[in-house]
Each structure stands twice: as structure tokens, then as C-alpha cells.
Amino acid sequence: MVKKGIGVILLCFAGFSVWPQARELDCRNLINNGRSFLGQFKAIDAMQQYHEAVLLARSIGNNYLIAMALSGAGQATWYAGNFQRAADTMKLALTYLSGNDTGDKIGLWRILSNIYDDIGDYVHAFKAVQEALALNKGFDRQNELLSMVQVGKLYKNIGDYETAMDYYQKVLALGPTKGSYPFRELHCCLGDLYVARGEPDSAKIYYRQAFLGFPTSPVIRLRLGECHLMQHHIDSASFYLDSLYKEMIVKNDVNIGIGVTIGMSKVAEARGDVQTALPLAQRAFDRAMQLGVHRYRTDAAALLGSLYERQGNAAAALRYQKLFHGLKDSAISDVYKGQLFAFKQKTMQAEQAALLAAVEADKKLAQRTILIVALISVLAIALIIFRHKNEKLRLKQRTAELEMQTLLAQMNPHFIFNCLSAINHSILNKDSDKASEYLTRFSRLMRMVLMNASKKTISLEDELDMVRLYLTMEQLRFKDAFDYTITLHGDVQPSMVQVPGFILQPFCENAIWHGLLHKDGKGQLLIDIHFENKQLIVSIKDDGIGLAEAARLKTKGSDSMGLKLTATRLWLFNQGKKGEFPYTLQNRKDSEGTEAVIRINTR
């Protein structure tokens, strides 16, 4: 009887030792099932498997399996189109990996970079892929190649095509195996680069290479369809997009699904079938807005504006054109943030290379006599300090210039949108003569803006020419609701003074829109320019309703974007100190209305 009891106890202990191993095996099977579903682009099925795997891994306390299940869930969430949640899930997965899981960390950082890329958050995308490369250092060849391709893709997305091609050429030189995932990804990205450069024929050559190893690739079929649309080969585009559209309805792949829906809408539009094109474009837009797919929501908004215009629905066309310009402005801002980050990264790398070169030089000098070493070391240190100070100053100036270009790029679409709205208003009111005259003056102003856009500064004479043209446009728009006068004092020679381009227009716009247009009767706008303590002082006065009444009438969210951006540009141009403000806005002391006093450091 005693022996029989001991046998039962031993059997129980054996069962307890086997049970955790069985649950771990079940967890690994769930993770493998999830990977299989991901390979078939079945995101929902994959998510269910990974969710069960997470619960099981937590029940047995296995951090590695928790990380693997969470990373799979993050990818499935990405495929399903919930980008921010996917990024958060991938970051959570990284916290469960230990120092011995280097290979898995590399892969997770690389995928996280891809997710941020899809969101349009290029700064975090650069940081994530740099983490992957820093961990790699020859550890994992496939992830190293894919990470380098991802860096090239990010440079392409921020408009630096030359650097993107350099990275792609480095990967080509490393010889990825034909048909392998790095090979396919590289050739797909090369195709995307040639599309961005406006060379669809070259792009198609690389896209076809990307079919090797995956001849039914949905991504490449979508890209080829888009290429043929660029070239107006409608039947060829339909050949690739039609079958892919039917597949995506079943697979529910969000990124490809939205892209192919937009493509099908463009095919229908090219064939003159607006009734078919509209619901497709609307479906793509709604889905892209819901999930925050930045590229496709902009494309879909532009397409809807075009389709409603063809249908004759002017109100809907205008609404989607406004949405398109707003989304495009946001995308431009994201790109400039990425450019600024990439520029700073390149600068840091250059400084590190210079410091390493200096260290090598010091080692060689150390082999010579003590006296020579001491003398040259002193000279070298002095030179390095001098060069370092100059380099920091140059980089600070370059960063300020790049930030000013960013602000100007954000302000120009804002101003252009206002002008186009005025033209559209005249068209809708069937005032074709006014619309034509306004458009003619607008085109002259745009030519002047474009001619000066690449210049760091322009002459005050050119700036005043643009202001005069803008003010005559506003007089035409508002039926001579105001007169204006520009006064230059004797010590101001406008052809000899350099100022930031398009810097006075936002102040004039503010005076007209918030002061003069609310005034009974004809208003007066006075621009007075003189020097004071080597600063150019520009006074812009109006006899409008004043600050208090303007603030009362101002609607929520109507603050001048142009004025805010201009204030920052002036502060950067003046190299101002923290807390300084480059202009004041106050009620006039001599009469009703407001006065803006702008201070510009002369060049």
C-alpha cells in the first residue's frame, strides 16, 4: 500500500515537470501559426494566434516568448492598418528581450522603422533603423542588408535621392542572393526611387526584378499598375490592378488595399466613368483617414476633388481640394523635420570622423621626439579647437537657414491657398473678368516668389515690389475697400538693403483681414520705412477697428498662420536671443486702428 502511494506521488511530480514544457510548445506553435497567416496577408487570423500566444507566454512567465508573440501581434496590427498601435506594441516587445537576444532586437528595430515610415514620422523612423544598424555590426547579414535598404528608402521619402541611391548601391555591392527577401526589397525600393525621379520605364525594370522569388507579389503588382497609370497606359494598369483589387477584398491588406482602390478609381476616371470612380475614391479616402495612412489620404483627397469637379459638384470639389492642401502642408512639414534630422545626423558623423582622424594623427606624432611631439600637439590642439568652433558656428547657421526654409515652405502653401480660394470664389460667382485679372496678377506674384525662393535674402526693392503686387490684388478682390501708401525716408536705399523674402506680406494681410475689412467706409494702409540704430524699422498702420474689436470678432482657430511663421523667421534672421520678439502689434496712438512695428537687422 505504501509503495503504491509513493508511485502516485512520483507520477504527479512527473506530470508537473512535463506540463510547462507542453504549454511552451503550444505557445511556439501559436507563434508559428501567426507567422504563416502573416505570410498569407491574413492579418486578423494572425492577430488571434498571437493574442493567444501572449496570454499563454505570460502564464508560464517566459519573457522571450512574450516578446516574440508581441512582435508578431505588432506586425499583424501594422498589416491591419493600425499604425500607431502597431508601433506601441513593437516597442513593448523590445522591453521583454534581454541582452542575449541581439538578433531579435535588430529585426524588431528595423520593422519599427518601417512602421514609422508608413506613418510619416521620419525622425523616429531614422532613429529606429540606426538602432538596428548599431546593434548589427555583421551579426545578421539579412537584417543588415534590409536595414541599409530602409535607410535609403527614408532618404528617398525626404527627397534626398542622391543619398538614397548611395545606400542602394552599397547593398547591391554586397550581392544579396537573387530572389531573397533583401534582393526583392532592394529592387522594389530602386523602382520607387526611379518613380520619384519621374523615370517610370527604368522603374519597371527594377520592379520586374523584384518578382524573382515571389512572382505574385501584391506590392510589385500595385507598383507596376501605378507606373502604367503615370504613363497613361490605362489597359496595362487595369491588367495589374483589377485582379489585385479582387484579392485584397478577401485578404483585407490595408496598405495595398487602399492603394489599389485609388488605382482602380483612376482607371475608371481615365475611361470617363466618374460614377464608378467616385465611390472607389471615397472608400479609399475614408479608410486612409480612419487609419492615418498619410500618403494615401492625400492622394485620395486630390482624386476626389478632381472627380467632383468633373461631375460639376463645385462645393464638394472645393472641400476636398482644401483637405488636400491641408494634408499636403502637413506632409511637407513631416518631410522637412526628417530633412533637418538627417542633416544633423550627417553633421555628427562628419565630426566623429574628424575626431578619429585627429586621434590617428596624434598616434603618429607620438613616435617622434618629445619636443617635436609637444610642439606639434599644441599646434594641432589649437587648430582643432579653432576649426571646431568655426564648424559649430557654420552648422548653427546652416541649421537656422534650413529651419527658415522649412518655415517659408509652410507659409507659401498657406498664402497660395488663400489666393486660389479668392480666384475660385470669383469663378463660382461667374465673374470671369475679375477672376482672369486676379489670376494674371497672381501668376506674376508667383513668378517673383519662385525667382526669390532659393535666395537667403532679397533686396528691399524686390520685397516692396511683391508687396505692391499683393496689395493691388487685395484691392481688386475687395473692390477697392482700402488705399495704401508706402513711404521711404531719405536714408533708406531699397536696392542696397537685404531682407528675408516675403516677410512683409503677412503683416499687410493681417491689417487688411482683421482691421480694414470690418471698417465702415474706405480704409487706409500706411507703410513707413526708416533706419534706427542700424536696424530697418517698418511701420504698418491701418485705420481699422483696432485690436480689441478684432479679437472679439475673431473666430476660434483663425489666428494667422503666416504671422506666426513670419515671427519665427524674423527671430532666426535677426539671430535673436531667447525672449526677444522681432515685432510689436499695438493700437495706434494718433487715430483708430492698429500699428505693427517690425525690426529687421540689416544686411
Secondary structure, DSSP 8 states (H G I E B T S, - for coil): -HHHHHHHHHHHHHHHHHHHHHHHHHHHHHHHHHHHHHHTT-HHHHHHHHHHHHHHHHHHT-HHHHHHHHHHHHHHHHHHT-HHHHHHHHHHHHHT--TT-HHHHHHHHHHHHHHHHHHT-HHHHHHHHHHHHHHHTTS-HHHHHHHHHHHHHHHHHTT-HHHHHHHHHHHHHT---TTSHHHHHHHHHHHHHHHHTT-HHHHHHHHHHTTTT-TT-HHHHHHHHHHHHHTT-HHHHHHHHHHHHHHHHHH--HHHHHHHHHHHHHHHHHTT-HHHHHHHHHHHHHHHHHHT-HHHHHHHHHHHHHHHHHHT-HHHHHHHHHHHHHHHHHHHHHHHHHHHHHHHHHHHHHHHHHHHHHHHHHHHHTTS-HHHHHHHHHHHHHHHHHHHHHHHHHHHHHHHHHHHHHHHHHHHHHHHHHHHHHHHHHHHTT-HHHHHHHHHHHHHHHHHHHHHTT-S-EEHHHHHHHHHHHHHHHHHHTTS-EEEEEEE-TT--GGG-EE-TT-SHHHHHHHHHHTGGGSSS-EEEEEEEEEETTEEEEEEEE-SSHHHHHHHH--TT-S-HHHHHHHHHHHHHTT--TT--SEEEEE-SSSSSEEEEEEEE--
